[in-house]
Amino acid sequence: MIQEDTYKTIIGVAEGIYTEKRSKFIAIAIPVHTVEEIKQHLDIYQKKYYDARHVCYAYMLGHERKDFRANDNGEPSGTAGKPILGQINSNGLTDILIVVVRYFGGIKLGTSGLIVAYKAAAAEAIANATIIEKTVDDEIAVAFEYPFMNDVMRIVKEEELEILEQSYDMDCLMKLRIRRSMMGKLRARLEKVETARIIE
């Protein structure tokens, strides 16, 4: 059974190059988290490769892998963005942008040739990337009275939680991050701490 709370992405930027009939395809795989970031990267690469014939791309965002787009940037429909997206999908990746820059070599490749080239360039960039598995995490906030700080800290330590925020006024407040599949167990433990209240 596939765990619903993990996903695969890349760390760091990776490149791949594919040449076919003097046309050069440069693929760049970039880890991204937001559409805003994607726009900034596309801006940078379009300026950097201003002399290229086409700067095509595809991206996939979010652990549910529902937010994606493929762009042919002037290549015949479905010959560039789709094969790039296909490589992202066949590797099960997300939070990734792959840009493929094409320098035309003077010989037409035809639609099937283009599909093969964009696919191969994207595959090359992915092959050179470091793929990691990440967990889908959720956040929870808990309020409790100061004397019970040790009880809460023990849970934080044992469950290896990440503390995002903490404040100590009349009540102590802690915002924690935990892997989604562990949330039920964490709630049950926190609810046993005297004075503890889980805040949604």
C-alpha positions in Angstrom: 0.0 0.0 0.0 1.3 3.4 -0.9 1.6 5.7 2.1 -0.6 8.7 1.6 1.7 10.9 3.6 4.9 10.8 1.6 5.9 12.4 -1.7 9.0 12.6 -3.9 10.7 15.7 -5.0 14.2 16.9 -5.8 16.8 18.9 -3.9 19.0 21.4 -5.8 19.0 22.3 -9.4 20.0 19.6 -12.0 20.7 19.9 -15.7 20.5 17.6 -18.7 21.5 18.0 -22.3 20.2 16.2 -25.3 21.3 16.8 -28.9 19.4 15.7 -32.0 20.3 16.7 -35.6 22.2 19.8 -34.4 19.3 21.0 -32.2 20.4 21.3 -28.6 17.9 20.7 -25.8 19.0 22.0 -22.3 16.8 20.8 -19.5 16.9 22.3 -16.0 15.1 20.7 -13.1 14.3 23.0 -10.2 12.7 22.4 -6.9 9.7 24.8 -6.4 6.9 25.2 -3.9 4.7 28.0 -5.4 3.4 29.3 -8.7 5.1 32.6 -7.7 8.5 30.9 -7.5 7.9 29.2 -10.9 7.1 32.5 -12.5 10.4 34.0 -11.1 12.4 31.0 -12.4 10.8 31.2 -15.9 11.6 34.8 -16.0 15.2 34.2 -15.2 15.6 31.4 -17.8 13.7 33.3 -20.5 16.2 36.1 -20.0 19.2 33.9 -19.7 18.4 32.0 -22.9 16.8 35.0 -24.8 18.5 33.8 -28.0 17.0 30.3 -27.9 14.2 29.3 -30.2 11.9 27.9 -27.5 11.9 27.8 -23.7 9.3 25.1 -22.8 8.4 23.8 -19.4 6.2 21.7 -17.2 5.6 21.8 -13.4 3.9 19.8 -10.7 3.1 21.2 -7.3 1.7 19.9 -4.0 1.9 16.4 -2.5 -1.5 15.6 -4.0 0.0 16.3 -7.4 -3.1 18.1 -8.7 -1.6 21.4 -9.5 0.4 21.1 -12.8 0.9 22.7 -16.1 2.7 22.0 -19.4 3.7 24.8 -21.9 4.9 24.3 -25.4 6.1 27.8 -25.9 5.5 27.9 -29.7 6.4 24.3 -30.4 3.7 22.2 -32.1 0.9 21.5 -29.5 1.8 18.6 -27.2 5.3 18.1 -28.5 7.2 19.8 -25.6 5.3 20.5 -22.4 3.5 17.2 -22.4 6.5 15.0 -22.7 8.3 17.0 -20.0 5.3 16.6 -17.7 5.2 12.9 -18.7 8.7 12.5 -17.2 7.7 14.3 -14.0 4.7 11.9 -13.7 6.6 8.7 -14.6 9.1 9.5 -11.8 6.3 10.3 -9.4 7.8 13.7 -8.6 6.2 16.9 -7.3 7.2 20.4 -6.3 9.3 20.5 -9.4 9.7 22.7 -12.5 11.5 21.4 -15.6 12.5 24.0 -18.2 13.8 22.8 -21.5 15.5 25.3 -23.7 15.8 24.5 -27.4 18.4 25.9 -29.8 17.4 25.1 -33.3 20.0 23.4 -35.4 18.5 24.1 -38.8 17.0 20.6 -39.4 13.4 20.1 -38.6 12.8 17.1 -36.2 9.1 16.6 -36.9 6.5 16.1 -34.1 7.7 12.6 -33.1 11.3 13.8 -33.1 10.4 16.7 -30.9 8.5 14.6 -28.4 11.5 12.2 -28.1 13.9 15.1 -27.7 11.9 16.9 -25.0 11.3 13.7 -23.2 14.9 12.6 -23.3 16.2 16.1 -22.2 13.8 16.1 -19.2 14.7 12.5 -18.3 18.4 13.4 -18.4 17.8 16.4 -16.0 15.8 14.1 -13.6 18.5 11.4 -13.8 21.1 14.0 -12.7 18.9 15.3 -9.9 18.9 14.1 -6.2 15.5 12.7 -5.5 14.3 12.6 -1.9 11.2 11.4 -0.2 9.4 13.9 2.1 6.5 13.4 4.5 3.3 15.2 4.3 3.1 17.1 7.6 0.3 18.8 9.4 0.4 21.5 12.1 -1.3 21.5 15.5 -1.4 24.1 18.2 -1.8 23.2 21.9 -2.3 25.5 24.9 -1.5 24.4 28.4 -0.6 25.8 31.9 3.0 26.3 32.6 3.4 23.6 35.3 2.6 21.0 32.7 5.4 22.2 30.4 7.5 19.1 31.1 4.7 16.7 30.2 4.3 18.5 26.8 8.0 18.6 26.2 8.4 14.9 26.9 5.8 14.2 24.1 7.6 16.6 21.8 10.8 14.8 22.3 9.4 11.3 22.1 7.4 12.0 19.0 10.3 13.9 17.4 8.1 17.0 16.8 9.2 20.2 15.2 8.3 23.2 17.3 7.2 26.0 14.9 6.2 28.6 17.5 6.0 28.9 21.3 4.9 31.6 23.7 4.6 31.7 27.4 2.0 34.1 28.8 -0.6 33.1 31.4 -1.0 30.0 29.2 1.7 28.4 27.2 1.1 28.0 23.6 3.0 25.7 21.3 2.6 25.2 17.5 3.9 21.8 16.4 4.5 20.0 13.1 4.1 16.3 12.7 3.8 13.7 9.9 0.2 13.4 8.9 -0.2 9.7 9.7 1.1 10.3 13.3 -1.4 13.1 14.1 -4.1 10.9 15.7 -1.6 9.4 18.1 -0.2 12.8 19.0 -3.7 14.3 19.6 -4.5 11.4 22.0 -1.3 12.0 23.9 -1.7 15.7 24.2 -5.3 15.4 25.3 -4.1 13.3 28.3 -1.9 16.2 29.5 -3.7 18.1 32.3 -5.0 21.6 31.3 -4.0 21.0 27.6 -6.3 22.2 25.0 -5.9 21.6 21.3 -6.5 24.8 19.3 -7.7 24.4 15.7 
